[in-house]
């Protein structure tokens, strides 16, 4: 499984970011061909006195690298990529990698 992670920096206007993300960008992302799953996280640090370096983290899942590449180069993928400039005023870092799932370790 391939995971695309998008790390969004803190936007100039959180309200405008949230509105655009929910109403426009997330629906574009959900239309990606071969998309297996899509999650978002609003990260916080363990120390509540500190601010996370990221405002939002999105994870999109694809069966393999070929399907990810096909989705990325599709018209839907190009539309989603092109939309970033419309709302990601805090920047966006994209990472891609293979997911490895490990069984939980039981101690004791």
Beta strands, then each sheet from edge to edge (+ up, - down):
strand 1: 2-8
strand 2: 35-41
strand 3: 56-62
strand 4: 92-98
sheet 1: 2+ 3- 1+ 4-
end
